[in-house]
Amino acid sequence: MQGADILARWKRAKGSALKRALFSKALGLAVPYSGTIRPQILELEAGRCKVAMRDRRRVRNHLRSIHAIALVNLGEVSSGLALLTGLPPDARGIVKGLSIEYLKKARGTLIAHCEADIPPDNAERDVTVTAHIMDADGDEVATVHVNWRVGPVPIKGDKAAKTGAPS
């Protein structure tokens, strides 16, 4: 699904709490691993989003705080939505790398805030998007940096596109 499609579906859903919940659930089904944290989309527009994650046993570690990988997952989801919804229709983004700074034990509902500088075209380039994850007190608990490779959507049947070989 292209970013413009995701954004159009969000615009239809954002006026209703039920539709927003269904949109978030559908996103989790479309991207199964990301769905494991049950992201709740709060705001979404090209280049910007806010995503919440509830604190529940499934995302906790043995220290009774939210697991490090759940935080990375939340950062990736929010960075992807911010970036991909603004890309031109002939561009795509693929995660190339992730890094995270853990600033404080994460407990309670968390909200990832993300803004992305959107490339104007589908030229191949790396784009780093940063997500700031905040707790209910407004304290930043983690900062996630996601390095995205942005480039043209592969042409169906293009062998180089399938193998990742230079064309």
C-alpha positions as CSV (number, residue, x, y, z in Angstrom):
1,M,0.0,0.0,0.0
2,Q,1.3,3.4,-0.9
3,G,1.6,6.3,1.6
4,A,-1.0,8.3,-0.2
5,D,-3.5,5.4,0.2
6,I,-2.7,5.3,4.0
7,L,-3.2,9.0,4.3
8,A,-6.5,9.0,2.4
9,R,-7.8,6.2,4.6
10,W,-6.7,8.1,7.7
11,K,-8.5,11.3,6.5
12,R,-11.8,9.2,6.1
13,A,-11.3,7.7,9.6
14,K,-10.1,10.6,11.7
15,G,-13.5,12.1,12.4
16,S,-14.7,9.1,14.4
17,A,-13.2,7.3,17.4
18,L,-14.4,4.0,16.1
19,K,-13.0,4.5,12.7
20,R,-9.6,5.6,14.1
21,A,-9.5,2.4,16.2
22,L,-10.4,0.4,13.1
23,F,-7.7,2.2,11.1
24,S,-5.1,1.4,13.8
25,K,-6.2,-2.2,13.9
26,A,-6.0,-2.5,10.1
27,L,-2.5,-1.0,10.2
28,G,-1.5,-3.7,12.7
29,L,-2.9,-6.4,10.5
30,A,-1.2,-5.0,7.4
31,V,2.2,-4.8,9.1
32,P,2.0,-7.8,11.5
33,Y,5.2,-7.3,13.5
34,S,4.4,-3.6,14.1
35,G,0.9,-4.7,15.1
36,T,2.3,-6.6,18.1
37,I,2.6,-3.3,20.0
38,R,-1.0,-2.3,19.0
39,P,-0.1,1.2,17.8
40,Q,-2.9,3.7,18.1
41,I,-2.7,6.5,15.5
42,L,-3.6,9.8,17.1
43,E,-2.5,12.2,14.3
44,L,-1.3,11.7,10.8
45,E,-0.4,14.0,7.9
46,A,2.3,14.0,5.3
47,G,5.6,14.4,7.2
48,R,4.1,14.3,10.7
49,C,2.4,11.8,13.1
50,K,1.7,10.9,16.7
51,V,1.3,7.3,17.7
52,A,0.4,5.9,21.1
53,M,1.2,2.6,22.7
54,R,-0.5,1.4,25.9
55,D,1.5,-0.2,28.6
56,R,0.4,-3.8,28.9
57,R,2.0,-7.0,30.0
58,R,2.8,-8.1,26.5
59,V,5.2,-5.2,25.9
60,R,6.9,-5.3,29.3
61,N,10.2,-6.7,30.3
62,H,11.4,-8.4,33.6
63,L,12.1,-4.9,35.1
64,R,8.4,-4.0,35.0
65,S,8.9,-1.3,32.3
66,I,8.3,-1.3,28.6
67,H,10.7,-3.5,26.6
68,A,13.4,-1.9,24.6
69,I,12.3,-3.5,21.4
70,A,8.7,-2.4,21.8
71,L,10.1,1.2,22.0
72,V,12.1,0.6,18.8
73,N,9.0,-0.8,17.2
74,L,7.0,2.3,18.2
75,G,9.7,4.6,16.8
76,E,9.8,2.7,13.5
77,V,6.0,2.8,13.1
78,S,5.8,6.5,13.7
79,S,8.8,7.4,11.5
80,G,7.4,5.2,8.7
81,L,4.0,6.8,8.8
82,A,5.4,10.3,8.9
83,L,7.8,9.6,6.0
84,L,5.8,7.3,3.7
85,T,2.6,9.3,3.7
86,G,4.5,12.2,2.2
87,L,6.5,10.4,-0.5
88,P,5.6,10.8,-4.2
89,P,3.5,7.9,-5.6
90,D,6.6,6.6,-7.5
91,A,8.8,6.4,-4.4
92,R,9.1,3.9,-1.6
93,G,11.1,3.7,1.7
94,I,12.8,0.7,3.2
95,V,14.4,0.7,6.7
96,K,18.2,0.6,6.4
97,G,19.1,1.0,10.1
98,L,17.8,1.9,13.5
99,S,19.3,3.4,16.6
100,I,17.8,4.3,19.9
101,E,18.8,6.3,23.0
102,Y,17.1,5.1,26.2
103,L,16.6,8.1,28.5
104,K,14.3,6.9,31.2
105,K,12.4,3.7,32.2
106,A,9.3,3.7,30.1
107,R,6.0,3.1,31.9
108,G,2.4,3.9,31.2
109,T,1.0,5.0,27.9
110,L,3.7,6.3,25.6
111,I,3.3,8.7,22.6
112,A,5.8,8.9,19.8
113,H,6.0,12.3,18.0
114,C,7.6,12.3,14.6
115,E,8.3,14.8,11.9
116,A,10.0,14.0,8.7
117,D,11.6,16.1,5.9
118,I,9.9,14.6,2.8
119,P,12.1,14.2,-0.3
120,P,10.6,16.0,-3.3
121,D,11.1,13.1,-5.8
122,N,12.0,9.4,-6.0
123,A,15.7,9.8,-6.4
124,E,17.6,7.2,-4.3
125,R,18.8,8.7,-1.0
126,D,19.1,8.0,2.7
127,V,16.7,9.9,5.0
128,T,17.0,9.8,8.7
129,V,13.8,10.3,10.7
130,T,13.7,10.8,14.4
131,A,10.9,9.8,16.7
132,H,10.7,11.2,20.2
133,I,8.9,8.9,22.7
134,M,7.2,10.6,25.6
135,D,5.5,9.3,28.7
136,A,2.3,10.6,30.3
137,D,4.3,13.2,32.4
138,G,5.7,14.6,29.1
139,D,9.2,13.3,29.8
140,E,11.1,11.9,26.9
141,V,11.9,8.2,27.6
142,A,13.6,7.4,24.3
143,T,14.7,8.8,21.0
144,V,14.6,6.6,17.9
145,H,16.6,7.4,14.8
146,V,15.4,5.4,11.7
147,N,17.6,5.5,8.6
148,W,15.3,5.0,5.5
149,R,16.5,4.3,2.0
150,V,14.1,6.2,-0.3
151,G,14.1,5.4,-4.0
152,P,11.9,4.5,-7.0
153,V,9.3,1.8,-6.8
154,P,10.7,-1.2,-8.6
155,I,9.2,-2.1,-12.0
156,K,7.4,-5.4,-11.9
157,G,9.5,-8.1,-13.6
158,D,12.8,-6.1,-13.2
159,K,15.3,-8.7,-12.1
160,A,17.7,-6.1,-10.6
161,A,14.9,-4.8,-8.5
162,K,14.2,-8.2,-7.1
163,T,17.7,-9.1,-6.2
164,G,18.8,-5.6,-5.1
165,A,21.5,-5.6,-7.7
166,P,22.5,-2.3,-9.3
167,S,20.7,-1.7,-12.6
